Amino acid sequence: MSSGPSPIPAAQRTARSDGEDTRARLLAAALQLFSERGFAQTSVRAIAEAAGTNVAAIAYHFGDKARLYTATFYEPFGSGSDLIPVFADPSLSLAQALGCYFAGFLEPLKHEGLVTQSLRLHVRELLDPTHVWPELIERECRAPHQALVQLLCRHMGVPQADDDMHRLAFSLAGLVMQMWTQRDPLIAVAPQLAGSGAVDAWAERLTGYALSMVQGEMARRQTSPAPAKRHIPRTSNKETNP
């Protein structure tokens, strides 16, 4: 199932001009160095040297070091928010929507070298937040999560999201995070499941697992009694007026 245009890593795009090639080389060098050293310990001069250009090229293509750093989070694979119109399309069935969700978020795993650098970069940002962190929370966490919750509510007939709908959405997103963060154990235990050629099969399987989780939550809601209203005993006049 197609999840829309495939995000092609910027560093692997065919250059149409010298300027575009320079920008791609700067982005690739920045991603590698930022992921290895972090934002504070990486100089623009080191990035320029690794890219085979000069510091002025960074200012021309990105503005400054901070904006180049921000670009390393979004340009190689795009933003999770970009996938919202794809998987949240009201015309899709639940199975189709979840298929688009997992295919889109697992697509970067087909670019193994860049995925390792991107994951390392995100871990560094988690441990030592910079100016990018608030935007990452909003664009990569909050927005896709809220869209997934609304999608689930619509297909499950839940009029208003409650704690359990948020739990379900976080659990589904956790299937994606497992694939991103457990790559080394996967390679060690079942390397045949870790290559780029296995990504589409994973997306299909995770869609099936997710549908089972949704069905389980729907069954639980149907059998669980409605929360009992809290009984507040009425106080007599004798108790209130000694």
Secondary structure by P-SEA (a helix, b strand, c coil): cccccccccccccccccaaaaaaaaaaaaaaaaaaacccccccaaaaaaaacccaaaaaaccccaaaaaaaaaccccccccccccccccccccaaaaaaaaaaaaaccccaaaaaaaaaaaaaaaaaccccaaaaaaacccaaaaaaaaaaaaaaaccccccaaaaaaaaaaaaaaaaaacaaaaaaacccccccccaaaaaaaaaaaaaaaaaaaaaaaaaaccccccbbbbbbccccccc
